[in-house]
Amino acid sequence: MKNLSTATRLRIYISSTDKAGHTPLYELIVHAAHKQGLAGATVLKGIMGYGASSEIHSNKVWEITEKMPLIIEIVDEPERIREFYSSVEPLFENSGKGHMITAEEVEILRHKAGTKF
């Protein structure tokens, strides 16, 4: 990815309890992004939220469930994001769980690869 270029940010809103088989959905998505060579992926854990079910989930101590909102963000070139989305879309089509996926244009101000230890 080039500095000072436009890119697409893919945001995937799911729950921390969503799974595909026995594997957390967020793990499958991040591993798929890595395998396809996308610039990077980040999973953000929300402290409170609700979706289409209108049921509010939070991280209060007395809550029984660990169901928390998650956002997976992936930024790369528009064509690569569309290709990636097409490859993971079946995970959502068959999940039976609520989710939302958005894409928006972003401007890359700086992108520098780090070094591995």
N, C-alpha and C positions, 0 to 999 in steps of 0.2 A: 504494500500500500504506500502511496506517495504522500508526502507532506503537502499541505495546502491544496488538497483535492477534496472532492465530494465523495461521500460513501453512503452506505445505507446501514442504519442501526435496526436490527431485528430485536424486538422485545417479546418475550414469551412469558405470559402470566399463568402460573400454575400453583399447585399446592405442594407443600413438602411431603405429603403422604401419597401423591400420585405415583403410580408404578406402571411399568410395562412388564408383565410377568412378575418376577420377584425383585426386579431392579428399579431403583428410584428413577423416575422419568428425567429429572434434571441431570443425572449422571449419564444416561444414554445420550442426551442431547449434547452435552459438553464433549463427550468422547467422539461423537459423530462429527462435531465441528472440528475437532483436532485432527481426526482421520482425513477430513476433506481439505485440511491445510488452511483453514480460515485464520485470519489475523489474530483472533483471540476470543474468549468467551468468559463471562463472569456471571456467577450466580449470587444474587442478592437476596438475603432473608429479611422479610418484612416483620415488623413487630406487631402490626395490627392491620386487618383488612377484611374485606368481604367481596364477593363476586356475585354472579348471577343468582345464586341461592339466597342471597341477602343474609346469610348467617355470618355474624362477625366472629373472627378468630383473633385471639391475642395471646401474648406470652405470659399472662398472669400466672402466678405460682399455683393457684387453685384450679387451673384448667386441667382437665383429665387428658386431653389429646395434645399431641405435638403438632397438630395441623396448623401450619403457618403459611402465609403467602410467600411465594418466591417469584423473582423476576430473573430471567436469563437474558443477558444482553450480549449480542454478537455484532461486531462492526466489521464490515469489509466492503469490497466493491459490489455495486448493485447486482451485477450478473451472478456473482458468486453467492450472494445472499439468497437470491431467487432459486438458484440451483440447490442450495442447501435446504431451503424450506421445502422444496418439492421432494427431497429425499427423506425428510423426517415427518412430512404431513401424515403418512399412514399411522404413525404413533398416536396422533391426536384423533384421527378419524375413527379409530377402533377403541379409544380409551374409555368412552362413556363418562368421562369426568369433564367438569367445567374448565374452561381455559379461554384465554384471549391472546391473539398474536397480532402485533402491529409492526409496521415498518415505516421508517421515516428517513428523509435525507438529512445528513449531518455533514459539517465541514471539518475536515481533519486539519487542525492547526499544527500539530506536531505528532509524529509517530517515530519512535526510536526503539529499535530492538535492544533488549538487554543482553547481558552475557550470562552464560551458564557457569555455575561454580564447579 
